Amino acid sequence: MGHLPASADLQAKAASGSPAALAVVAGAVGDAHIKYFGRWDTSNATQYISYWGGAYVRVSFTGTTAKIKVGAATNYYARIDNGPWVSYTNVSGTINLTPTPLASGTHTITVAQGKDYNYVFNFQGFIFDAGAATSAPPASGDIIEFIGDSITAGYAAGTGTQVNVSAYGWVCSEALGTEHTQIAYPGICLTSGYPGVGMDAQYFKLQNSSYPTSPNWDFTRYTPRLIVVNLGTNDNNKAVPDNTFQSTYTTFLTNIRAKFPNAEIFVMRTFLGVKAIPTLAAVNARIAAGDNKVHYVNTAGWLTTADYADGLHPSVAGHIKAANLLKPILAPYINGTPTLANGTYKIINRHSGLAIDAKGQAVVDGTPIQQWTPNGQNNQKWVVTNLGGGQYRIAGVQSGKSLDVAGQLTADGAKLQLYTSTSGNNQKWIITPGSGGYYTIRGVQSNKMMEVAGSSTVTGALIQIWTSTGANNQQWAFQVP
């Protein structure tokens, strides 16, 4: 489970009830009730600073008015009691967040920062009514960390953009009810040296890439439950060779895993599809290395020309569209709800439109599994059972036997068969939602995808396992039979 950001020293004192804590003024940076999301430098007791866009603070307070004190001029976005986000553009000093006083009572305020190429949030505290009290605000225990470039930062998303707050990652996380971070910066590549530092190095720093001497980030401060990576657009623009990009991506994912051993990592195909092949290859390399918590998100077809503000960056509507498509992919890993409900299904291949079928309606061990025209027969009906831990068993209604990788093979091209149910991992499958209501089915033992051999569309083509390609012959719909 994700953890909320660690508190600063003064906050820790406040939590313990020490005299130093009791002297902290309600709303001051050291107020233990203020929650900080993102990467914050808390070394200065008079102001806490974040250098990555999308950082935000939240607190509940009593009274009718609220102001915030900030440093250098930039853009801020405030939300009170689940109301709309209100923009405060290019402002500094003391900002009145309640020009119209609120009704008397307890309120919750969230303030975020974000301006293209200017992501420094110098937070110097809130000012509330005399005698006001603060309290811990509502907050999810789960954090999603988004890693990317200008697209993930919500750059240039059209007129009226609330940078970061408008971005797909923010919108998706809010819809899922989670907290979130955006470790993203315009123009940054994954790969260092094209030119300057890339995210392969800067991700591990406190500050963004405009600070070349940034200290390292302390990864004990918070632990995301999910990590979503969307990189490669700038590597393509800077002509980073595919083999270099793939190698760098593989190492980057390995290094993230070292920091967060239990996080689910989702690697997105860039929205424009550039660097998709080496991105998928990097994911497959990590899966082959035994990382079963890394997933490829195939975004093909998510956005059209009309969804971009400038041909490169999604518009506000484009970000919302992408967020809505990403949400069902992440949701099962957040709320604990199984990806797929237990039940009986026919399983239809996206590429061919044909159903998974036990050949010849046979029920004996070793019966080959093929695709065939959907006909409603019991040899095309499958009982899907959640085994826990994201794993499923798929058993035939007619035979009562499980979908099984023959001989417990793990090589590309190993065929599926019916076999008496065992506890073997060659009969266990990880079902992950994709786009358009389709799913991927990945073998637990092999870490490879169930697919129609050769992308065939003819009846009788066999079902096998293969390294993930993101192609439609590896995507399946679970439908009521």
KEMAR-277196 format. One record per residue (C-alpha): x, y, z. Coordinates in steps of 0.1 Angstrom, whole numbers, padded with zeros to 4 digits, always signed. Each point is the difference from the previous one (the first is absolute). Example, Ala and Ser with C-alpha at 12.3 -4.5 7.8 and 13.67 -1.06 7.14 Angstrom:
// residues 2
+0123-0045+0078 +0014+0034-0007 
END
This chain:
// residues 481
+0000+0000+0000 +0013+0035-0007 +0011+0023+0028 -0007+0037+0005 +0031+0022-0001 +0021+0000+0030 -0004+0030+0023 +0027+0026+0006 +0018+0002+0033 -0024+0026+0014 -0030-0021-0010 +0015-0030+0017 +0003+0021+0032 -0035+0011-0004 -0012-0036-0003 +0018-0008+0033 -0014+0030+0018 +0034+0015+0009 +0002+0036+0011 +0015+0010-0033 -0030-0014-0017 -0025+0017+0022 +0016+0034-0010 -0007-0005-0037 -0026+0024-0013 -0030-0016-0017 +0008+0001-0037 +0038+0005+0003 +0022-0022-0021 +0007-0021+0031 -0037-0006+0008 -0002-0038+0004 -0035+0000-0016 +0012+0013-0034 +0006-0029-0024 +0026+0004-0026 -0002-0019-0033 +0030-0002-0024 +0037+0005+0006 +0005+0027+0027 +0032+0015+0013 -0008+0006+0037 +0034+0011+0011 -0011+0036+0005 -0024+0005+0029 -0015+0031-0015 -0009-0014-0034 -0003-0034-0016 +0009-0002-0037 -0009-0024-0028 +0017+0001-0033 -0022-0024-0020 -0033+0011-0014 -0033-0013+0015 +0012+0001+0036 -0028+0010+0023 -0009+0006+0036 -0033-0007+0018 -0014+0008+0034 -0034+0003+0018 -0007+0032+0020 -0027+0018+0018 -0013+0034-0008 -0010+0020-0030 +0031+0012-0018 +0033-0014-0012 +0031+0015-0015 +0033-0016-0011 +0035+0015+0001 +0023-0010-0029 +0034+0010-0014 +0009+0007-0036 -0028+0009-0024 -0016-0030-0018 -0034-0016-0005 -0020-0015+0028 -0033-0019+0000 -0022-0002+0031 -0030-0022+0008 -0022+0003+0030 -0024-0027+0012 +0000-0018-0033 -0010+0031-0019 +0016+0010-0034 +0037+0006-0004 +0005+0038+0000 +0031+0014-0017 +0023+0026+0014 +0023+0010-0028 +0036+0013+0003 -0005+0011+0036 +0023+0001+0031 -0001+0011+0036 -0033-0004+0018 -0029-0013-0021 -0036+0004+0012 -0017-0033-0007 -0034+0010+0013 -0009+0034-0015 -0035-0009+0009 +0000-0014+0036 -0011-0035+0006 -0028-0012+0022 +0011-0005+0035 +0012-0035+0007 +0027-0024-0009 +0014+0001-0035 +0027-0019-0020 +0024+0019-0023 +0024-0014-0026 +0025+0022-0018 +0021-0012-0029 +0026+0017-0022 +0008-0003-0037 +0013+0022-0027 +0018-0010-0032 +0038-0002+0008 -0006+0016+0034 -0008-0026+0026 +0014+0015+0032 -0026+0001+0028 +0014+0020+0029 -0027-0007+0027 +0003+0024+0030 -0032-0010+0017 -0038+0007+0002 -0016+0029+0018 -0034-0008+0016 -0024+0020+0022 +0012+0010+0034 -0006-0030+0023 -0005-0024-0029 +0010-0036+0006 +0014-0025-0026 -0006-0037-0002 +0012-0029-0022 -0017+0002-0034 -0015-0030-0018 +0027-0018-0019 +0004-0033-0018 +0025-0025+0012 +0010-0008-0036 +0023+0021-0022 +0005-0003-0037 +0033+0014-0013 +0000+0012-0036 +0034+0003-0018 +0002+0018-0033 +0007+0031-0020 -0021+0031-0010 -0030-0022-0008 -0001-0015+0035 +0005+0035+0014 -0030+0013-0020 +0020+0025-0020 -0017+0022-0026 -0033-0017+0002 -0019+0029-0015 -0017+0032+0011 -0008+0002+0037 +0022-0030+0008 +0007-0007+0037 +0034-0015-0005 +0004-0033+0019 -0035+0001+0013 -0013-0005-0036 +0024-0028-0008 -0012-0036-0005 +0019-0013+0030 -0016+0025+0024 -0035-0005-0015 +0003-0038+0001 +0013-0001+0036 -0028+0023+0012 -0026-0022-0017 +0015-0030+0018 +0000+0018+0033 +0038-0002+0005 +0027+0024+0007 +0026+0006-0027 +0033+0015-0010 +0013+0012-0034 +0037-0005-0004 +0000+0016-0035 +0017+0029-0018 -0004+0015-0035 +0026-0011-0026 +0016-0027+0021 +0011-0033-0016 +0002-0033+0017 +0036-0003-0011 +0027+0024+0013 +0024+0016-0025 -0025+0011-0027 +0010+0026+0012 +0000+0005+0037 -0013-0022+0028 -0029-0024-0007 -0026-0015+0023 +0022-0031+0004 +0020+0022+0024 -0022+0029+0010 -0028-0022+0013 +0022-0008+0029 +0005+0036+0010 -0018+0024+0023 -0002+0027-0027 -0009+0002-0037 +0024-0001-0029 +0006+0038+0001 +0020-0006+0032 +0031-0020-0012 +0015-0003+0035 -0032-0011+0017 +0004-0023+0030 -0014-0035-0001 -0036-0006+0010 -0006-0019+0032 -0022-0028-0012 -0011-0009+0036 -0022+0032+0000 -0029-0017-0017 -0007-0033-0018 -0023+0000-0030 -0023-0030-0005 +0001+0005-0038 +0025+0016-0023 -0009+0011-0035 +0027+0008-0025 -0005+0019-0033 +0033+0009-0017 +0014-0002-0034 -0015+0029-0019 +0030+0023+0005 +0025-0029-0006 -0016-0005-0034 +0002+0037-0007 +0037+0000+0010 +0007-0031-0021 +0011-0023+0029 +0008-0033-0017 -0026-0027+0008 +0025-0024+0015 +0013+0027+0023 -0035+0010+0010 -0010-0036+0007 +0031-0008+0021 -0005+0033+0019 -0036-0008+0006 +0007-0035+0012 +0026+0013+0025 -0023+0029+0011 -0028-0025+0008 +0025-0022+0019 +0011+0030+0020 -0036+0011+0008 -0007-0036+0011 +0030+0002+0024 -0015+0031+0017 -0036-0015+0001 +0001-0038+0002 -0038-0004+0002 -0014+0027-0023 -0019-0009-0031 +0018+0018-0029 -0020+0009-0031 +0020+0010-0031 -0021+0019-0025 +0005+0000-0038 +0004+0037-0008 -0032+0015-0012 +0015+0006-0035 +0014-0035-0002 +0036+0011-0003 +0026-0023+0016 -0028-0026+0005 +0021-0030-0011 +0030+0006+0023 -0024+0010+0028 -0018-0034-0002 +0034-0018-0003 +0012+0016+0032 -0032-0011+0018 +0005-0035-0014 +0036+0000+0012 -0011+0007+0035 -0027-0026-0001 +0025-0025-0013 +0022+0010+0030 -0028-0011+0023 -0017+0033+0007 -0037-0010-0001 -0011+0034+0012 +0008+0020-0031 -0026+0005-0027 -0001+0014-0035 -0029+0024-0007 -0009+0000-0037 -0014+0035-0007 -0005-0006-0037 -0032+0017-0011 -0005+0019+0032 +0005+0035-0015 -0008+0014-0034 +0012+0032-0017 -0030+0018+0015 +0013-0008+0035 +0032+0021-0003 +0005+0037+0007 +0030+0003-0023 +0005-0034-0016 +0023-0011+0028 -0016+0009+0033 -0036-0012+0008 -0026+0026+0006 -0019+0001+0033 -0027-0022-0016 +0028-0023-0013 +0014-0004+0035 -0034-0008+0014 -0005-0026-0028 +0033-0016+0008 -0007+0000+0037 -0033-0017-0005 +0017-0027-0021 +0028-0005+0025 -0023-0001+0031 -0014-0036-0005 +0035-0013-0006 +0012+0013+0033 -0032-0004+0021 +0004-0037+0008 +0034+0007+0016 -0014+0028+0022 -0033-0011+0014 +0007-0037+0003 -0029-0009-0022 +0009-0030-0022 +0007+0009-0036 -0027-0023-0011 -0029-0014+0020 -0002-0037+0005 -0024-0015-0025 -0005-0019-0032 +0011+0016-0033 +0007-0005-0036 +0034+0015-0009 +0002+0018-0033 +0032+0010-0017 +0002+0037-0010 +0018-0006-0033 -0020-0029-0014 -0033+0003+0018 +0001-0038+0007 -0005-0018+0033 +0024-0021+0020 -0011-0036-0006 +0009-0035+0012 +0007-0018-0033 -0026-0025-0010 -0019+0004+0033 +0025-0024+0014 +0003-0002+0038 +0032-0020+0005 +0033+0012+0013 +0021+0015-0029 -0029+0012-0021 +0013+0029-0021 -0015+0035+0005 -0009+0018-0032 -0021+0029-0012 -0034-0007-0017 -0031+0018-0011 -0021+0008+0031 -0028-0026+0002 -0012+0000+0036 +0012-0036+0007 +0015-0009+0034 +0034-0006-0014 +0001+0038-0006 -0011+0008+0035 +0026+0007+0027 -0003+0004+0038 +0023+0027+0012 +0010-0001+0036 +0020+0026+0020 +0028-0018+0019 +0011+0032+0018 +0031+0021-0007 -0014+0010-0034 +0002-0036-0012 -0028-0021-0016 -0008-0035-0010 -0019-0005-0033 -0018-0034-0003 -0023-0015-0026 -0037-0004+0008 -0002-0032-0021 +0032-0016+0012 +0005+0015+0035 +0037+0002-0010 +0023+0030+0001 +0016+0020-0028 +0036-0013+0003 +0033+0008-0017 +0010-0034-0013 +0030-0016+0017 +0004+0031+0022 +0020+0015-0028 +0009+0037+0001 +0014+0005-0035 -0018+0021-0027 -0024-0022-0019 -0008-0024+0029 -0036-0012-0007 -0030+0000+0023 -0019-0032+0009 -0026-0013+0024 +0014-0017+0030 -0013-0012+0034 +0002+0029+0024 +0032+0001+0021 +0016+0027+0021 +0026+0006-0027 +0008+0035-0012 -0004-0011-0036 -0037+0000+0008 -0001+0034+0016 -0006+0032-0020 +0003+0038+0007 -0029+0018-0017 +0006+0037-0005 -0025+0025-0015 +0011+0018-0032 -0019+0023-0023 -0034-0004-0015 -0012-0025+0025 +0027-0025-0009 +0025-0017+0023 +0034-0017-0002 +0004-0035+0015 +0036-0006+0012 +0013-0033+0013 +0013+0001+0035 +0027-0026-0007 +0012+0013-0033 -0008+0038+0003 -0011-0003-0036 -0033+0009-0016 -0028-0023-0012 -0004+0006-0038 -0013-0014-0032 +0030-0015-0018 +0012+0020-0029 -0027+0026+0004 -0022-0024-0020 -0037+0008-0007 -0009-0035-0012 -0019-0025+0021 +0022-0028+0015 +0030+0023+0006 +0016-0011+0033 +0003+0021+0031 +0035+0004+0014 +0022+0022+0023 +0023+0026-0014 +0021+0030+0011 -0022+0031+0003 -0004+0019-0032 -0030+0022+0008 -0017-0013-0031 -0037-0008-0003 +0005-0037-0002 +0012+0002+0037 -0032+0017+0011 -0032-0017+0011 -0036+0009+0009 -0018-0019+0028 -0036-0001-0010 -0032-0016+0013 -0003-0033-0018 
END
